[in-house]
Amino acid sequence: MEQTWRWYGPNDPISLKQVAEAGATGIVTALHQIPAGTAWSDDAVKERKAMIEAAGLTWSVVESIPVANAIKARTADRAKHVEAWKESLRALGRNGVKTVCYNYMPTVDWTRTDLAFPLRSGAALRFDIVDLVALDVFELKRPNAAESYDDALVSEAEARFEMMDKERVQEIERIVLLGLPGSDFSFGREEFLKLTQECAGMTADDLRGSLAEFQREVVPVAEEAGIRLAIHPDDPPVSLFGLPRIVSTASDITRMIGAVGSPANGLTFCTGSYGARADNDIVAMVKHFAPRIHFLHLRNVRIESPGVFHEAEHLGGSTDMVSVIGAVLDEEARRKADGRADAQIPMRPDHGHLLSAEPSKNAYPGYSYIGRLKGLAEIRGVVAALKAVRH
């Protein structure tokens, strides 16, 4: 596996020098300063690539070119956004960046309800569906919100909401609506409610049709540019705010691949996102879909109850990470034997804990330096051990 590191650009409190010291060789980044719907230019891509290469690193993966809600909801601005996406792909291809991660979650991107959940191993990200339903139904009061969830969950959320103080309610709203690192959204309450109404009534089949339509337009461009597209799973892999999510299970992946069969139409396999569902067999999924995995997010979660999980240590959660890594190494060996140019799959350690010794207290939630360094070292150790045993 190619060891990579997510870097948020020049304003990231973690420097490229620190990334190199961590032992990573590849950078995962995006041009976050360019809003959705605006094409990335050759000059902007070249500038970022030169910055990375000056530090002795490689721009291995784009994460992400944002897919605007206009594309997902098929609004009047859809064609303009799709064309900008294609132009960004072409600019990346011309400049030798060959893997592009993206997601197709409507309105809200990856979502948590706690940013500093205390664990013995440091502060972690956490998601609690009860907190989110309490926010949705009783604070934001989204139209017909209660109908999006089963009655027992709404009742539990109501009881919790009545026990919450104002500060905790405001904290959850801030976390959810202001977005997390890499999200393509950040908005106030009114705009959020407007966007959810834009997708109101959309079914899972509607969103699948929208995704297939988008992929049929962009995959040929990716093929021409020599780019591998890698869709990120839903995070968390459950419906939020009454909106469908369609990249959450093995059957979802099978349906997506079947709709657009090109090898360029592949996966960002995030063990944490898929692992937040107890009915997903992560090791079996990695083995089955291995030829289409173009990028890996290796992280672990501990499922507390249905819809509730926290980010665990990389080798300590609900997923058997050693077996996952073994399956990835098997796939890389097959690719090498077949002469594939992408035999080495880029991987990054995801969502490290915030440790008390963290040098940068301004690190993005989930993206502390020491927490990810710890995860990368653990993964690197598993890889070395498995390779030694196999030889």
Secondary structure, DSSP 4 states (H G I P E B T S, - for coil): -EEEEE---TT-SS-HHHHHHHT--EEEE--TTSPTTSPPPHHHHHHHHHHHHHTT-EEEEEE-----HHHHHT-TTHHHHHHHHHHHHHHHHHTT--EEEEE--SS--S--SEEEEEETTEEEEEEEHHHHHHIIIIII--TTGGGGS-HHHHHHHHHHHHH--HHHHHHHHHHHHS--TT-S----HHHHHHHHHHTTT--HHHHHHHHHHHHHHHHHHHHHHT-EEEEEPPSSSS-BTTB---SSSHHHHHHHHHHS--TTEEEEEEHHHHHTSTT--HHHHHHHHGGGEEEEEE--EEEEETTEEEE--TTTSSS-HHHHHHHHHHHHHHHHHHT-TT-SPEEEE----B-TT-S-TTPPTT--HHHHHHHHHHHHHHHHHHHHHH-
